[in-house]
Amino acid sequence: MLSSLSSFTFLAAAEDGADAGKAIALALGIGLGALGAGVGLGNIFGSMIQAVARQPELKGELTGIQWLGFALVEAVVFYGLLGGLLAYVLV
């Protein structure tokens, strides 16, 4: 009876450790993805400000390109979030 109880405790501890590891990996993946998006969006909008300051007449043409870049960067973040959540749930 005692040996089966100790093996059950060992298996429960191993499963808790695996869940904790998956949670830490998910948090790191989402956090690093958000950090990368922040850097990317900072570059996009900083470059837009510099471009409009140099040639204000091109603001209309540059705005569409700016929003396209914004959407692509955010899409990558959402793909990372979904991939992390799927890995957390399925693995």
DSSP file (Angstrom, degrees, kcal/mol; ACC not computed):
  #  RESIDUE AA STRUCTURE BP1 BP2  ACC     N-H-->O    O-->H-N    N-H-->O    O-->H-N    TCO  KAPPA ALPHA  PHI   PSI    X-CA   Y-CA   Z-CA
    1    1 A M     >        0   0    0      0, 0.0     4,-1.7     0, 0.0     5,-0.1   0.000 360.0 360.0 360.0 -43.5    0.0    0.0    0.0
    2    2 A L  H  >  +     0   0    0      1,-0.2     4,-2.2     2,-0.2     5,-0.2   0.878 360.0  51.9 -68.0 -37.8    2.8    2.4    0.9
    3    3 A S  H  > S+     0   0    0      1,-0.2     4,-2.1     2,-0.2    -1,-0.2   0.892 109.4  49.0 -67.8 -38.2    4.8    1.8   -2.3
    4    4 A S  H  > S+     0   0    0      1,-0.2     4,-1.9     2,-0.2    -1,-0.2   0.865 111.0  51.3 -69.0 -33.2    1.8    2.4   -4.5
    5    5 A L  H  X S+     0   0    0     -4,-1.7     4,-2.1     2,-0.2    -2,-0.2   0.899 110.1  48.3 -68.4 -40.6    1.1    5.7   -2.6
    6    6 A S  H  X S+     0   0    0     -4,-2.2     4,-2.1     2,-0.2    -2,-0.2   0.881 111.3  49.9 -69.3 -36.0    4.7    6.9   -3.1
    7    7 A S  H  X S+     0   0    0     -4,-2.1     4,-2.3     2,-0.2    -1,-0.2   0.877 109.9  51.6 -68.5 -35.2    4.6    6.0   -6.8
    8    8 A F  H  X S+     0   0    0     -4,-1.9     4,-2.3     2,-0.2    -2,-0.2   0.906 109.5  49.7 -65.0 -40.7    1.3    7.9   -7.1
    9    9 A T  H  X S+     0   0    0     -4,-2.1     4,-2.2     2,-0.2    -2,-0.2   0.898 110.1  51.2 -64.0 -40.4    2.9   10.9   -5.4
   10   10 A F  H  X S+     0   0    0     -4,-2.1     4,-2.2     2,-0.2    -2,-0.2   0.922 111.2  47.2 -63.2 -44.5    5.9   10.8   -7.7
   11   11 A L  H  X S+     0   0    0     -4,-2.3     4,-2.2     1,-0.2    -2,-0.2   0.890 111.6  50.8 -65.1 -38.8    3.7   10.7  -10.8
   12   12 A A  H  X S+     0   0    0     -4,-2.3     4,-2.2     1,-0.2    -1,-0.2   0.898 110.8  48.9 -65.1 -39.7    1.6   13.6   -9.5
   13   13 A A  H  X S+     0   0    0     -4,-2.2     4,-2.2     2,-0.2    -2,-0.2   0.885 110.4  51.3 -67.6 -37.2    4.7   15.6   -8.9
   14   14 A A  H  X S+     0   0    0     -4,-2.2     4,-2.0     2,-0.2    -2,-0.2   0.903 110.8  48.0 -66.0 -40.4    6.0   14.9  -12.4
   15   15 A E  H  X S+     0   0    0     -4,-2.2     4,-2.4     2,-0.2    -2,-0.2   0.900 111.2  50.4 -67.4 -39.7    2.8   16.0  -14.0
   16   16 A D  H  X S+     0   0    0     -4,-2.2     4,-2.3     1,-0.2    -2,-0.2   0.897 110.7  50.1 -64.1 -39.1    2.7   19.2  -11.9
   17   17 A G  H  X S+     0   0    0     -4,-2.2     4,-2.4     2,-0.2    -1,-0.2   0.885 110.0  49.9 -66.0 -38.2    6.3   19.9  -13.0
   18   18 A A  H  X S+     0   0    0     -4,-2.0     4,-2.4     2,-0.2    -2,-0.2   0.913 111.5  48.5 -66.2 -42.0    5.4   19.3  -16.6
   19   19 A D  H  X S+     0   0    0     -4,-2.4     4,-2.2     2,-0.2    -2,-0.2   0.894 111.6  49.8 -64.8 -38.8    2.4   21.6  -16.4
   20   20 A A  H  X S+     0   0    0     -4,-2.3     4,-2.3     2,-0.2    -2,-0.2   0.907 110.8  49.7 -66.3 -40.5    4.6   24.3  -14.7
   21   21 A G  H  X S+     0   0    0     -4,-2.4     4,-2.4     1,-0.2    -2,-0.2   0.899 111.0  49.3 -64.0 -40.4    7.2   24.0  -17.4
   22   22 A K  H  X S+     0   0    0     -4,-2.4     4,-2.3     2,-0.2    -2,-0.2   0.893 111.0  50.2 -65.2 -38.8    4.6   24.3  -20.1
   23   23 A A  H  X S+     0   0    0     -4,-2.2     4,-2.4     2,-0.2    -2,-0.2   0.898 111.3  48.0 -66.7 -40.5    3.1   27.4  -18.4
   24   24 A I  H  X S+     0   0    0     -4,-2.3     4,-2.6     2,-0.2     5,-0.2   0.915 112.2  49.4 -66.2 -42.2    6.6   29.0  -18.1
   25   25 A A  H  X S+     0   0    0     -4,-2.4     4,-2.5     2,-0.2    -2,-0.2   0.900 111.4  49.5 -63.4 -40.3    7.3   28.2  -21.8
   26   26 A L  H  X S+     0   0    0     -4,-2.3     4,-2.5     2,-0.2     5,-0.2   0.927 112.0  47.8 -63.8 -44.9    4.0   29.7  -22.8
   27   27 A A  H  X S+     0   0    0     -4,-2.4     4,-2.5     1,-0.2    -2,-0.2   0.904 113.4  47.4 -64.4 -41.3    4.6   32.9  -20.8
   28   28 A L  H  X S+     0   0    0     -4,-2.6     4,-2.8     2,-0.2     5,-0.3   0.908 111.9  50.5 -66.2 -40.9    8.1   33.3  -22.2
   29   29 A G  H  X S+     0   0    0     -4,-2.5     4,-2.0    -5,-0.2    -2,-0.2   0.928 114.6  42.5 -62.9 -45.1    6.9   32.7  -25.7
   30   30 A I  H  X S+     0   0    0     -4,-2.5     4,-2.4     2,-0.2    -2,-0.2   0.912 115.6  50.0 -68.3 -41.7    4.1   35.3  -25.4
   31   31 A G  H  X S+     0   0    0     -4,-2.5     4,-2.1    -5,-0.2    -2,-0.2   0.920 113.1  44.5 -64.1 -44.3    6.3   37.8  -23.6
   32   32 A L  H  X S+     0   0    0     -4,-2.8     4,-2.4     2,-0.2    -1,-0.2   0.861 112.4  53.2 -69.2 -34.2    9.1   37.6  -26.1
   33   33 A G  H  X S+     0   0    0     -4,-2.0     4,-2.0    -5,-0.3    -2,-0.2   0.903 110.3  47.3 -64.3 -40.5    6.6   37.8  -29.0
   34   34 A A  H  X S+     0   0    0     -4,-2.4     4,-2.3     2,-0.2    -2,-0.2   0.872 110.8  52.4 -68.2 -36.3    5.1   40.9  -27.5
   35   35 A L  H  X S+     0   0    0     -4,-2.1     4,-2.1     2,-0.2    -2,-0.2   0.927 109.7  48.5 -64.3 -44.6    8.6   42.4  -27.0
   36   36 A G  H  X S+     0   0    0     -4,-2.4     4,-2.5     1,-0.2    -2,-0.2   0.888 111.0  50.8 -62.4 -39.2    9.5   41.7  -30.6
   37   37 A A  H  X S+     0   0    0     -4,-2.0     4,-3.0     2,-0.2     5,-0.3   0.894 107.8  53.2 -66.0 -38.9    6.2   43.3  -31.7
   38   38 A G  H  X S+     0   0    0     -4,-2.3     4,-2.1     2,-0.2    -2,-0.2   0.914 111.2  45.6 -62.0 -42.3    6.9   46.4  -29.6
   39   39 A V  H  X S+     0   0    0     -4,-2.1     4,-2.1     2,-0.2    -2,-0.2   0.925 114.4  48.8 -65.5 -43.9   10.3   46.8  -31.2
   40   40 A G  H  X S+     0   0    0     -4,-2.5     4,-2.3     1,-0.2    -2,-0.2   0.916 112.6  46.4 -63.4 -44.2    8.9   46.3  -34.7
   41   41 A L  H  X S+     0   0    0     -4,-3.0     4,-2.6     1,-0.2     5,-0.3   0.869 110.0  54.5 -68.2 -35.4    6.0   48.7  -34.2
   42   42 A G  H  X S+     0   0    0     -4,-2.1     4,-2.2    -5,-0.3     5,-0.2   0.909 109.8  47.5 -62.0 -41.2    8.4   51.3  -32.7
   43   43 A N  H  X S+     0   0    0     -4,-2.1     4,-2.4     2,-0.2    -2,-0.2   0.916 112.4  49.7 -64.5 -43.3   10.6   51.0  -35.9
   44   44 A I  H  X S+     0   0    0     -4,-2.3     4,-1.8     1,-0.2    -2,-0.2   0.959 117.2  38.0 -62.1 -51.8    7.5   51.3  -38.2
   45   45 A F  H  X S+     0   0    0     -4,-2.6     4,-2.2     2,-0.2    -1,-0.2   0.842 115.5  53.4 -74.1 -31.7    6.1   54.4  -36.5
   46   46 A G  H  X S+     0   0    0     -4,-2.2     4,-2.1    -5,-0.3    -1,-0.2   0.911 110.6  47.3 -65.5 -41.5    9.5   56.0  -35.9
   47   47 A S  H  X S+     0   0    0     -4,-2.4     4,-2.5    -5,-0.2    -2,-0.2   0.863 110.0  53.8 -66.9 -34.9   10.4   55.6  -39.5
   48   48 A M  H  X S+     0   0    0     -4,-1.8     4,-2.5    -5,-0.2     5,-0.2   0.920 107.9  49.6 -64.8 -43.0    7.0   57.1  -40.5
   49   49 A I  H  X S+     0   0    0     -4,-2.2     4,-2.0     1,-0.2    -2,-0.2   0.922 113.3  46.3 -62.5 -43.9    7.6   60.1  -38.4
   50   50 A Q  H  X S+     0   0    0     -4,-2.1     4,-1.7     2,-0.2    -2,-0.2   0.901 112.3  50.3 -65.4 -40.7   11.0   60.7  -39.9
   51   51 A A  H  X S+     0   0    0     -4,-2.5     4,-2.6     1,-0.2    -2,-0.2   0.909 112.8  45.5 -65.9 -41.5    9.8   60.1  -43.4
   52   52 A V  H  < S+     0   0    0     -4,-2.5    -1,-0.2     1,-0.2    -2,-0.2   0.842 110.1  55.0 -71.3 -32.2    6.9   62.6  -43.0
   53   53 A A  H  < S+     0   0    0     -4,-2.0    -1,-0.2    -5,-0.2    -2,-0.2   0.857 113.9  41.6 -67.2 -33.1    9.2   65.1  -41.4
   54   54 A R  H  < S+     0   0    0     -4,-1.7    -2,-0.2     1,-0.2    -1,-0.2   0.901 134.8  14.4 -80.0 -42.2   11.5   65.0  -44.4
   55   55 A Q    ><  +     0   0    0     -4,-2.6     3,-1.7    -5,-0.2    -1,-0.2  -0.728  63.7 177.2-136.8  85.5    8.8   64.9  -47.1
   56   56 A P  G >  S+     0   0    0      0, 0.0     3,-1.5     0, 0.0     4,-0.2   0.760  76.7  68.9 -62.1 -24.7    5.4   66.0  -45.8
   57   57 A E  G 3  S+     0   0    0      1,-0.3     3,-0.3     2,-0.1     4,-0.2   0.681  94.1  57.8 -70.1 -15.3    3.8   65.7  -49.2
   58   58 A L  G <> S+     0   0    0     -3,-1.7     4,-2.4    -7,-0.2    -1,-0.3   0.295  72.4 106.6 -94.5   9.7    4.2   61.9  -49.2
   59   59 A K  H <> S+     0   0    0     -3,-1.5     4,-1.9     1,-0.2    -1,-0.2   0.892  76.9  51.9 -58.2 -42.1    2.2   61.4  -46.0
   60   60 A G  H  > S+     0   0    0     -3,-0.3     4,-0.9    -4,-0.2    -1,-0.2   0.899 112.9  43.8 -62.6 -41.7   -0.8   60.0  -47.9
   61   61 A E  H  > S+     0   0    0     -4,-0.2     4,-0.9     1,-0.2    -1,-0.2   0.867 115.0  48.9 -71.0 -36.5    1.2   57.4  -49.7
   62   62 A L  H  X S+     0   0    0     -4,-2.4     4,-2.4     1,-0.2    -2,-0.2   0.779  98.9  67.4 -76.1 -26.1    3.2   56.4  -46.7
   63   63 A T  H  X S+     0   0    0     -4,-1.9     4,-2.3    -5,-0.2     5,-0.2   0.907  99.5  49.6 -63.7 -41.4    0.2   56.0  -44.4
   64   64 A G  H  X S+     0   0    0     -4,-0.9     4,-1.8     1,-0.2    -1,-0.2   0.908 112.0  47.8 -63.2 -41.5   -1.1   53.0  -46.3
   65   65 A I  H  X S+     0   0    0     -4,-0.9     4,-2.3     2,-0.2    -1,-0.2   0.878 109.8  54.5 -65.3 -37.6    2.3   51.3  -46.2
   66   66 A Q  H  X S+     0   0    0     -4,-2.4     4,-2.3     1,-0.2    -2,-0.2   0.938 109.6  45.6 -61.7 -47.5    2.6   52.1  -42.4
   67   67 A W  H  X S+     0   0    0     -4,-2.3     4,-2.3     1,-0.2    -1,-0.2   0.829 110.1  54.7 -70.0 -30.2   -0.8   50.4  -41.7
   68   68 A L  H  X S+     0   0    0     -4,-1.8     4,-2.2     2,-0.2    -1,-0.2   0.933 109.9  46.8 -64.6 -45.4    0.1   47.4  -43.8
   69   69 A G  H  X S+     0   0    0     -4,-2.3     4,-2.2     2,-0.2    -2,-0.2   0.892 111.2  52.6 -61.8 -40.1    3.3   47.0  -41.8
   70   70 A F  H  X S+     0   0    0     -4,-2.3     4,-2.4     1,-0.2    -2,-0.2   0.931 109.9  48.0 -60.4 -46.9    1.4   47.4  -38.5
   71   71 A A  H  X S+     0   0    0     -4,-2.3     4,-2.1     1,-0.2    -2,-0.2   0.887 111.3  50.1 -63.7 -39.5   -1.1   44.7  -39.6
   72   72 A L  H  X S+     0   0    0     -4,-2.2     4,-1.7     2,-0.2    -1,-0.2   0.899 110.9  48.5 -67.8 -39.9    1.7   42.3  -40.6
   73   73 A V  H  X S+     0   0    0     -4,-2.2     4,-1.6     1,-0.2    -2,-0.2   0.927 113.1  47.5 -65.6 -43.5    3.6   42.7  -37.3
   74   74 A E  H  X S+     0   0    0     -4,-2.4     4,-2.2     1,-0.2    -2,-0.2   0.853 107.5  56.9 -67.0 -33.6    0.4   42.2  -35.2
   75   75 A A  H  X S+     0   0    0     -4,-2.1     4,-2.4     1,-0.2    -1,-0.2   0.902 104.7  51.9 -63.2 -39.7   -0.5   39.1  -37.3
   76   76 A V  H  X S+     0   0    0     -4,-1.7     4,-2.2     1,-0.2    -1,-0.2   0.892 108.5  51.7 -63.6 -38.5    2.8   37.5  -36.4
   77   77 A V  H  X S+     0   0    0     -4,-1.6     4,-2.4     2,-0.2    -2,-0.2   0.924 110.3  47.9 -63.8 -43.8    2.1   38.2  -32.7
   78   78 A F  H  X S+     0   0    0     -4,-2.2     4,-2.7     1,-0.2     5,-0.2   0.876 109.7  52.7 -67.2 -36.2   -1.3   36.5  -32.9
   79   79 A Y  H  X S+     0   0    0     -4,-2.4     4,-2.6     2,-0.2    -1,-0.2   0.911 110.4  48.6 -63.3 -40.5    0.2   33.5  -34.7
   80   80 A G  H  X S+     0   0    0     -4,-2.2     4,-2.4     2,-0.2    -2,-0.2   0.901 111.5  49.6 -63.9 -41.1    2.8   33.2  -31.9
   81   81 A L  H  X S+     0   0    0     -4,-2.4     4,-2.5     2,-0.2    -2,-0.2   0.940 113.7  44.8 -63.4 -47.8    0.0   33.5  -29.3
   82   82 A L  H  X S+     0   0    0     -4,-2.7     4,-2.6     1,-0.2     5,-0.2   0.900 113.1  51.2 -64.9 -40.1   -2.1   30.8  -31.0
   83   83 A G  H  X S+     0   0    0     -4,-2.6     4,-2.4    -5,-0.2    -1,-0.2   0.911 111.4  47.9 -63.0 -41.6    0.9   28.6  -31.5
   84   84 A G  H  X S+     0   0    0     -4,-2.4     4,-2.2     2,-0.2    -2,-0.2   0.910 112.7  47.8 -65.1 -42.4    1.9   28.9  -27.9
   85   85 A L  H  X S+     0   0    0     -4,-2.5     4,-2.3     2,-0.2     5,-0.2   0.906 112.4  49.1 -65.9 -41.0   -1.7   28.1  -26.7
   86   86 A L  H  X S+     0   0    0     -4,-2.6     4,-3.0     1,-0.2     5,-0.3   0.912 111.9  48.6 -64.5 -41.2   -1.9   25.1  -29.0
   87   87 A A  H  X S+     0   0    0     -4,-2.4     4,-1.7    -5,-0.2    -1,-0.2   0.886 111.7  50.5 -65.1 -37.5    1.4   23.8  -27.8
   88   88 A Y  H  < S+     0   0    0     -4,-2.2    -2,-0.2    -5,-0.2    -1,-0.2   0.911 118.4  37.0 -66.2 -41.9    0.3   24.3  -24.2
   89   89 A V  H  < S+     0   0    0     -4,-2.3    -2,-0.2    -5,-0.1    -1,-0.2   0.894 123.2  39.0 -79.5 -40.7   -3.0   22.5  -24.7
   90   90 A L  H  <        0   0    0     -4,-3.0    -3,-0.2    -5,-0.2    -2,-0.2   0.737 360.0 360.0 -87.7 -22.9   -1.9   19.7  -27.0
   91   91 A V     <        0   0    0     -4,-1.7    -1,-0.2    -5,-0.3    -2,-0.1   0.472 360.0 360.0 -92.3 360.0    1.5   18.7  -25.7
